[in-house]
Amino acid sequence: MARVVVALILRETGSRDSRASMGFLWNLIEPVASIAILSLVFSLLHMTPRLGSNFPLYYVTGVVPYHLYSSISRKVATSMRYSRNLLGFPSVTVVDLIAARCLLSALTDICILIIMVFALDVYYDLHLRPDMGALLAGLGMAMALGLGIGTLNSVLFPASSVYESAWGVVTGPLVLISGVMFHIEDMPQRIFNILKWNPVAHIVAQMRHAFYPGYEIAWVSPAYVILLAAICFALGLVGLYRYIFDVLDI
């Protein structure tokens, strides 16, 4: 399985290389540049961060974990459609396709996080000492949720184009209600009690806690996020093995 997954990752990397003259490097440069520009714009607007005094760091610690979840979920959800022809090979399974896209997206976004945090640390002389336990927990939660929801959607997207369109509409405001730009704890209690059921908000808060130890996250539950991810992943795998060939008409 490991050899098949590595081969699929190399294939995925090669297909991305063909879409840009700078090759796979562009997949790192583009999001890093986008995050850097937005951080600069918000800084020029003199936006005060909810934590600390450096807005770019506050923004990065929120948007990168959100992007990690979103990227993995999106890539895994389209893995069957993207690599449907490979399912005809006996050595390639649906788990291989999912694992390859999940790992490549995760490694890409982790590299983005390392680049951005290192750049901010050097440029602003922040002397960052993140809590590695909390940091790894946040990354793990984002990867698990992206994998779980992406696997479930890899069955539902090909089955219904209406559902795929509706999913895009419903999850569009997700970045606004996940604590990327503001803390959901600052909302009225009635609204907070609703928003805290959003698993992505738990991921963002967990990641922020790694860089801001004084940030209290008693409401965050890694077990809730992992359980939800596991349920979605299990349902997705059942659907893949029972219905995906009928859905893709292979």
C-alpha positions as CSV (number, residue, x, y, z in Angstrom):
1,M,0.0,0.0,0.0
2,A,2.8,2.4,0.9
3,R,4.4,2.0,-2.6
4,V,1.1,2.6,-4.3
5,V,0.4,5.7,-2.2
6,V,3.8,7.1,-2.9
7,A,3.3,6.5,-6.6
8,L,-0.1,8.3,-6.5
9,I,1.5,11.2,-4.7
10,L,4.1,11.5,-7.3
11,R,1.5,11.3,-10.0
12,E,-0.5,14.1,-8.3
13,T,2.5,16.2,-7.9
14,G,3.4,15.8,-11.6
15,S,-0.1,16.7,-12.7
16,R,0.1,19.9,-10.6
17,D,3.5,20.6,-12.1
18,S,2.0,20.7,-15.5
19,R,-0.4,23.5,-14.6
20,A,2.2,26.1,-13.7
21,S,5.6,27.0,-15.0
22,M,7.1,27.0,-11.5
23,G,5.9,23.5,-10.9
24,F,4.8,22.2,-7.6
25,L,6.6,25.1,-5.9
26,W,3.7,27.3,-7.0
27,N,1.4,25.3,-4.6
28,L,3.4,26.7,-1.7
29,I,4.1,30.2,-3.1
30,E,0.4,31.0,-4.0
31,P,-1.1,30.4,-0.5
32,V,1.9,31.9,1.3
33,A,1.7,35.1,-0.9
34,S,-2.1,35.3,-0.4
35,I,-1.9,35.0,3.4
36,A,1.0,37.5,3.5
37,I,-0.9,40.1,1.4
38,L,-4.1,39.8,3.5
39,S,-2.1,40.0,6.7
40,L,-0.4,43.2,5.4
41,V,-3.7,44.7,4.4
42,F,-5.3,44.0,7.7
43,S,-2.3,45.4,9.5
44,L,-2.4,48.6,7.5
45,L,-6.1,48.9,8.5
46,H,-4.7,48.9,12.1
47,M,-6.9,46.0,13.1
48,T,-6.3,45.0,16.7
49,P,-5.8,41.3,17.3
50,R,-7.9,39.6,20.0
51,L,-4.8,38.0,21.3
52,G,-1.3,39.4,21.5
53,S,-0.2,42.5,19.6
54,N,0.8,41.1,16.2
55,F,-2.1,40.8,13.8
56,P,-0.3,38.8,11.1
57,L,0.5,36.1,13.6
58,Y,-3.1,36.1,14.9
59,Y,-4.4,35.8,11.4
60,V,-2.0,33.1,10.3
61,T,-2.8,30.9,13.4
62,G,-6.4,31.1,12.4
63,V,-6.4,30.9,8.6
64,V,-3.8,28.1,8.2
65,P,-5.6,25.4,10.2
66,Y,-8.8,26.4,8.5
67,H,-7.1,26.1,5.1
68,L,-5.6,22.7,6.2
69,Y,-9.0,21.3,6.9
70,S,-10.6,22.9,3.8
71,S,-7.8,21.7,1.5
72,I,-7.8,18.1,2.6
73,S,-11.6,17.9,2.6
74,R,-11.8,19.3,-0.9
75,K,-9.0,17.2,-2.3
76,V,-10.3,14.0,-0.8
77,A,-13.9,14.7,-1.8
78,T,-12.8,14.9,-5.5
79,S,-10.3,12.0,-5.4
80,M,-12.6,9.4,-6.9
81,R,-13.6,11.7,-9.8
82,Y,-10.0,12.8,-10.3
83,S,-8.5,9.3,-10.4
84,R,-11.5,7.2,-11.5
85,N,-9.5,5.5,-14.3
86,L,-6.9,4.2,-11.8
87,L,-9.6,2.1,-10.0
88,G,-9.4,-0.3,-12.9
89,F,-6.0,-1.5,-11.6
90,P,-6.1,-4.3,-9.1
91,S,-3.4,-2.8,-6.9
92,V,-5.2,0.5,-6.5
93,T,-8.0,0.8,-4.0
94,V,-10.2,3.7,-2.9
95,V,-8.2,3.9,0.4
96,D,-5.0,4.5,-1.7
97,L,-6.5,7.3,-3.6
98,I,-7.8,9.0,-0.4
99,A,-4.6,8.5,1.5
100,A,-2.5,10.0,-1.4
101,R,-4.5,13.2,-1.7
102,C,-4.9,13.6,2.0
103,L,-1.1,13.3,2.7
104,L,-0.1,15.6,-0.1
105,S,-2.5,18.3,0.9
106,A,-1.5,17.9,4.6
107,L,2.2,18.1,3.9
108,T,1.7,21.2,1.6
109,D,-0.3,23.1,4.3
110,I,2.1,22.1,7.1
111,C,5.0,23.5,5.0
112,I,2.9,26.7,4.5
113,L,2.5,27.0,8.3
114,I,6.2,26.5,8.9
115,I,7.2,29.1,6.3
116,M,4.7,31.7,7.6
117,V,5.5,31.2,11.3
118,F,9.3,31.3,10.6
119,A,9.0,34.4,8.5
120,L,6.9,36.2,11.1
121,D,9.2,35.2,13.9
122,V,12.2,36.5,12.1
123,Y,10.7,39.7,10.6
124,Y,8.9,40.8,13.8
125,D,11.5,39.3,16.2
126,L,8.7,37.5,18.1
127,H,10.8,34.8,19.8
128,L,7.9,32.3,19.3
129,R,7.9,29.2,21.5
130,P,4.7,27.4,20.5
131,D,3.3,24.5,22.6
132,M,4.2,21.6,20.4
133,G,1.6,19.3,22.1
134,A,-1.2,21.8,21.4
135,L,0.1,22.5,17.9
136,L,0.2,18.8,16.9
137,A,-3.2,18.3,18.4
138,G,-4.6,21.1,16.3
139,L,-3.0,19.8,13.1
140,G,-4.2,16.3,13.9
141,M,-7.8,17.5,14.4
142,A,-7.7,19.4,11.1
143,M,-6.4,16.5,9.2
144,A,-8.8,14.0,10.7
145,L,-11.9,16.2,10.1
146,G,-10.8,17.0,6.5
147,L,-10.2,13.3,5.9
148,G,-13.6,12.3,7.4
149,I,-15.8,14.8,5.7
150,G,-13.9,14.5,2.5
151,T,-14.3,10.7,2.4
152,L,-18.1,11.1,3.0
153,N,-18.3,13.7,0.3
154,S,-16.3,11.6,-2.2
155,V,-19.4,9.4,-2.3
156,L,-22.1,12.1,-2.1
157,F,-20.5,14.6,-4.6
158,P,-20.6,12.1,-7.6
159,A,-24.0,10.9,-6.6
160,S,-25.7,14.3,-6.6
161,S,-24.5,17.5,-8.3
162,V,-27.3,19.3,-6.4
163,Y,-25.8,18.2,-3.1
164,E,-22.3,19.3,-4.2
165,S,-23.6,22.8,-5.1
166,A,-25.6,23.1,-1.9
167,W,-22.5,22.0,0.1
168,G,-20.5,24.9,-1.4
169,V,-23.2,27.4,-0.5
170,V,-23.7,26.1,3.0
171,T,-20.0,26.0,3.9
172,G,-19.2,29.2,2.2
173,P,-19.5,31.3,5.4
174,L,-17.6,28.7,7.4
175,V,-14.5,30.9,7.6
176,L,-16.5,33.6,9.3
177,I,-18.0,31.4,12.0
178,S,-14.9,29.4,12.8
179,G,-13.0,32.0,14.7
180,V,-10.5,32.9,12.0
181,M,-11.1,36.7,12.3
182,F,-12.8,36.9,15.7
183,H,-13.4,34.7,18.7
184,I,-16.8,33.0,18.7
185,E,-16.6,33.3,22.5
186,D,-17.1,37.1,22.1
187,M,-20.5,36.5,20.6
188,P,-23.6,36.6,22.8
189,Q,-24.0,33.4,24.9
190,R,-27.0,32.2,22.9
191,I,-25.1,32.4,19.6
192,F,-21.9,31.0,21.1
193,N,-23.8,27.9,22.3
194,I,-24.7,27.3,18.6
195,L,-21.4,28.1,17.0
196,K,-19.4,25.9,19.4
197,W,-20.9,22.9,17.6
198,N,-18.9,23.9,14.6
199,P,-15.9,21.4,14.7
200,V,-13.7,23.8,12.6
201,A,-14.0,26.4,15.4
202,H,-12.5,23.8,17.8
203,I,-9.5,23.3,15.4
204,V,-8.8,27.0,15.1
205,A,-9.1,27.6,18.9
206,Q,-6.8,24.6,19.5
207,M,-4.2,26.0,17.1
208,R,-4.4,29.5,18.6
209,H,-3.8,28.0,22.1
210,A,-0.5,26.6,20.9
211,F,0.8,30.1,20.2
212,Y,-1.1,31.9,22.9
213,P,-0.9,29.8,26.1
214,G,-3.0,32.3,28.1
215,Y,-5.9,31.7,25.7
216,E,-8.5,29.6,27.6
217,I,-10.1,26.9,25.5
218,A,-12.1,24.9,28.1
219,W,-14.9,24.5,25.6
220,V,-12.7,22.9,22.9
221,S,-13.2,19.1,22.7
222,P,-10.7,17.2,20.5
223,A,-12.7,14.0,21.2
224,Y,-15.8,15.6,19.6
225,V,-13.9,16.5,16.5
226,I,-12.2,13.1,16.2
227,L,-15.5,11.3,16.8
228,L,-17.3,13.3,14.2
229,A,-14.4,12.7,11.8
230,A,-14.5,9.0,12.5
231,I,-18.2,8.7,11.9
232,C,-18.0,10.5,8.5
233,F,-14.9,8.5,7.5
234,A,-16.6,5.2,8.3
235,L,-19.8,6.1,6.5
236,G,-17.7,7.3,3.5
237,L,-15.8,4.1,3.3
238,V,-19.0,2.0,3.4
239,G,-20.4,4.1,0.6
240,L,-17.2,3.9,-1.4
241,Y,-17.0,0.1,-1.3
242,R,-20.7,-0.4,-1.9
243,Y,-21.8,2.3,-4.3
244,I,-18.9,4.2,-5.8
245,F,-18.5,2.0,-9.0
246,D,-22.2,2.5,-9.7
247,V,-22.0,6.2,-9.1
248,L,-19.0,6.7,-11.3
249,D,-20.3,4.1,-13.8
250,I,-17.0,2.2,-14.0
